Amino acid sequence: MARFKHLLSPGRIGSLQLRNRIFMTPMGSNLADEDGITGERIRTYYTERAKGGAALITMGSVSIGYREGSSNWRQEAISDDRHIPGIRALADSVHAHGAKLCVQLHHAGLVAMNDMLDGRPLATPSIPPAGKSGDMMDAFLEDEFHIFTAPHAKMGAIKHQVLTAQEIERLVQMYAAAAERAKRAGVDAVEIHAGHGYIISSFLSPYSNRRTDEYGGSVENRARFLVDIVKGIRAAVGADFPVWARIDSEEFLVDQGITIGDSCRTAQLAEVAGLDAINVSAYSDMANGIGHSVAHATHIPGKFVPNATAIKRAVGIPVITAGRIELDQADRYIAEGRFDFLALGRKLLADPDLARKLADGREDDIRPCIYCYTCISQIYFGRHVRCAVNPEAGFEREREIRPAETKKRIVVIGGGPAGMEAARRLSLKGHSVMLVEQSDRLGGTAQFASIAYEPNQGIVDWLKRQLAQSNVTVKLRTLATPELMCSLKPDEVVVATGAVRTMPDIPGSDRPNVFSGDEMRKLVLGQDLDSLANKVDRQTRWALAAAAMSGVTKDLALIRWASKSWMPLGKRIVIIGSELVALELAEFLAHRGRTVSVVDEVAKFGAGIQIVRRWRVLHEARELGVALLPLARDIRIGEGVVTYVNPHDQVRSITADHVIVAKGAHGNLDLADSLRSAGFSVHTAGDCDGVGYIDGAMSSAAEVAQAL
Ligand SMILES: Cc1cc2nc3c(=O)[nH]c(=O)nc-3n(C[C@H](O)[C@H](O)[C@H](O)COP(=O)(O)O)c2cc1C
């Protein structure tokens, strides 16, 4: 395809020929078997991405000293010959689909969780500077806090092992031996993980490396450990075997951290030592929650590209980079010589077939990542990787779409993400599927969620496109009455009618300046405006009705854009609630010049948002001046005011032109139950069975489809 000509053109790193410029970036997945063994589960996961057309698959964070220096719950290892058969089987499988396999060699250093658990001292260049504390722990919900801290309860006091020159040499030999093992296992390349706060980057960083010998001080000294490893590996694998390193181009939010000047020099030194390429990443202060989406899994599109460009100018070897880079931009950047290879993480979790679809000219078929951080958040709770929009990620075998043995007539009720995904999957399995939706459009509540958080729109639009191409019959403006269901005579019914929102019992919630979640949705989407007659003046309703008639309110991007100039809401807004919807709405309104306070009785805000994104959302809300007021009791809505009692038993009041009650959503199985009583075989998916947002909708739809 001319449009992605550069991205799809073959490339080369040293002796390694690559079919295009798309790599699967290293991602620790926690999908290995016991004892660091690369087993069937992780093989299937990587093989899917090889099958999907990526040029190279990188096994993320593969331990060189397992369990020594390992950090994850189910981490792959290459520290012993017993790890070779599994990796060889993976290499064979990846090769069978025309891709290459790279192993990322990893030693976790100061964050080697298994060293802490086993009572070993943590390897470090020097005793870590004291006093680094941040807000990371503040955002954990109570149950998450227990899961996160449970391993720590089993640990004794943390000890440090400041590495001597001899111990450094031992580690160099461990890296070299692991690389030689990878070569023996039929792997095509190794990547030295020299970033992200692990052992090598703690030498590279002037913040964590306080040594005064030849491994500390100047950038040349700090890079000596990496240079020694490169030389050690080179000696072990020979001149032709491709070897590269992933480095932090910069440490964000860290005083005295790695600078781009440092990383350019490090890259040059490592090139001279024998590297074939440089993979450009970045790191950040992880004691602060925000650090997790500033650094390697960045929220900021193309964040590392300027640094990759600088490093590319400093070296003569190919440069690989990642970090929320859009495909058309990557194509242009490669054409401009800003970097050579695009490493994709989250986009390949969302759609393993991305490269193949691009090559086939089916860009619109690529299932988009919505940057919800479900994938990386799992790591904090000792779970394996998964993806909110792709239920198969990490469940490649269990949720593989296979033809059904018996083809059935199936009616899916509800056109939100759960209904659309269930219908799509059931149709792909060969069933005859009808989807009925009572409103005039598909998308359900996710449409509304897409206005507040734009990336959500990607998955709603993708599901709509997939349905349009499928054999699913879609009936809009159709109520699933008992008569209709009897006339359709389905073999199976999937109820995916979403959550219902009841107004919580808040004094004053019947005032005309108070909107429930459903009312906000009607207002924004221009639906059922007459029911808002006592809250919205006639002129505004006419304007909204006209917008709805002309189709404007079906265009979510247009609503997002237009709402920047006008919204039928006053300047000062109080949102009552604390979860995903309340916080996304707060951010949306604050961006539109409103003064927003979010108040709720709970202690912690952000339930329903995965931890890595929650850190970000809470940070952004504060940056936008949103007042977050937890532990608020006795909330009452008065005339132009919301009052509550704060944790210090003081009555507080907030002026409010409008109040939005963004809580009270819950499942509702009434329809499912009544259809069951009428004799239908009924299944449920999505929020009607309990609020689970897009992640819950997609995974429950997959489970239902799997069962039929
Ligand atoms: C689930 C997950 C696990 C990750 N694990 C690793 C890892 O083991 N090694 C590494 O170098 N980077 C790791 N990263 C960072 C990615 O390699 C990559 O830099 C990041 O996801 C940005 O690229 P993207 O925007 O294409 O996702 C991880 C990222 C994610 C999302």
The ligand as an SDF file (V2000), in Angstrom:
LIG
                    3D

 31 33  0  0  0  0  0  0  0  0999 V2000
    1.9240   -4.7100   29.2110 C   0  0  0  0  0  0  0  0  0  0  0  0
    3.2360   -4.0240   28.9640 C   0  0  0  0  0  0  0  0  0  0  0  0
    4.4100   -4.6240   29.3960 C   0  0  0  0  0  0  0  0  0  0  0  0
    5.6360   -4.0250   29.1260 C   0  0  0  0  0  0  0  0  0  0  0  0
    6.7940   -4.6730   29.4750 N   0  0  0  0  0  0  0  0  0  0  0  0
    7.9890   -4.2260   29.0070 C   0  0  0  0  0  0  0  0  0  0  0  0
    9.1610   -5.0170   29.1230 C   0  0  0  0  0  0  0  0  0  0  0  0
    9.1340   -6.1320   29.6400 O   0  0  0  0  0  0  0  0  0  0  0  0
   10.3080   -4.5180   28.6030 N   0  0  0  0  0  0  0  0  0  0  0  0
   10.3730   -3.2930   27.9980 C   0  0  0  0  0  0  0  0  0  0  0  0
   11.4410   -2.8990   27.5500 O   0  0  0  0  0  0  0  0  0  0  0  0
    9.2610   -2.5320   27.8790 N   0  0  0  0  0  0  0  0  0  0  0  0
    8.0780   -2.9650   28.3260 C   0  0  0  0  0  0  0  0  0  0  0  0
    6.9390   -2.2450   28.1110 N   0  0  0  0  0  0  0  0  0  0  0  0
    7.0170   -0.9760   27.3490 C   0  0  0  0  0  0  0  0  0  0  0  0
    6.7980   -1.2600   25.8520 C   0  0  0  0  0  0  0  0  0  0  0  0
    7.8640   -1.9870   25.3140 O   0  0  0  0  0  0  0  0  0  0  0  0
    6.6360    0.0310   25.0310 C   0  0  0  0  0  0  0  0  0  0  0  0
    7.7500    0.8380   25.2310 O   0  0  0  0  0  0  0  0  0  0  0  0
    5.3910    0.8090   25.4200 C   0  0  0  0  0  0  0  0  0  0  0  0
    4.2850   -0.0270   25.5230 O   0  0  0  0  0  0  0  0  0  0  0  0
    5.1410    1.9390   24.4300 C   0  0  0  0  0  0  0  0  0  0  0  0
    4.8100    1.4490   23.1690 O   0  0  0  0  0  0  0  0  0  0  0  0
    3.2940    1.4040   22.6460 P   0  0  0  0  0  0  0  0  0  0  0  0
    2.7590    2.7820   22.7060 O   0  0  0  0  0  0  0  0  0  0  0  0
    3.3840    0.8790   21.2410 O   0  0  0  0  0  0  0  0  0  0  0  0
    2.5360    0.5050   23.5510 O   0  0  0  0  0  0  0  0  0  0  0  0
    5.7000   -2.7950   28.4350 C   0  0  0  0  0  0  0  0  0  0  0  0
    4.5090   -2.1910   28.0290 C   0  0  0  0  0  0  0  0  0  0  0  0
    3.2890   -2.7950   28.2680 C   0  0  0  0  0  0  0  0  0  0  0  0
    2.0350   -2.1260   27.7660 C   0  0  0  0  0  0  0  0  0  0  0  0
  1  2  1  0
  2  3  1  0
  2 30  2  0
  3  4  2  0
  4  5  1  0
  4 28  1  0
  5  6  2  0
  6  7  1  0
  6 13  1  0
  7  8  2  0
  7  9  1  0
  9 10  1  0
 10 11  2  0
 10 12  1  0
 12 13  2  0
 13 14  1  0
 14 15  1  0
 14 28  1  0
 15 16  1  0
 16 17  1  0
 16 18  1  0
 18 19  1  0
 18 20  1  0
 20 21  1  0
 20 22  1  0
 22 23  1  0
 23 24  1  0
 24 25  2  0
 24 26  1  0
 24 27  1  0
 28 29  2  0
 29 30  1  0
 30 31  1  0
M  END
$$$$
